[in-house]
Amino acid sequence: MSEHRSESERACLARLQEMDDALARMEDELPDDMLPLGAEARTRVGFWLQRIAGGGADLSQLVEAMRDISGMMDSLTARLLLVPWDGHTGAGKLKS
């Protein structure tokens, strides 16, 4: 990370990385109908990670994007909580 990066940029990068990590963990357990939403969320997170890391990103634009991404993540999490588990502890895969 650049020494010239603002505290806000560093915080945004850290939060986006946390979101990307969480989405990556969700991926294997998402039901098939939610895979496109999960992929879209990761794409948006990746876009902003690159944009901020590259410098010069307008952080005010990020506010709206973070709201959208957070909403997507809320939908994914809610869907994961509502999917019946198949009962196999070894697989950890949820039914779709």
HUGI-V169298 format. One line per field, one symbol per residue. psi: psi as a letter, one per 30 degrees, with the letter a starting at -180 (. if undefined). burial: I if it has 9 or more other ideal C-beta (glycine too) atoms within 8 Angstrom, else O. A space follows every 50 residues. Layout:
psi: ???
burial: ???
This chain:
psi: kkffkleeeeeeeeeeeeeeeeeeeeeffkleffeeeeeeeeeeeeeeee eeeflgkjfeeeeeeeeeeeeeeeeeeeeeffkkkffjfeegklk.
burial: OOOOIOOOIIOIIOIIIOIIOIIOOIIOIIIOOIIOIIOIIIOIIIOIIO OIOOOOIOIOOIOOIIOIIOOIIOIIIOIIOOIOOOOOOOOOOIOO
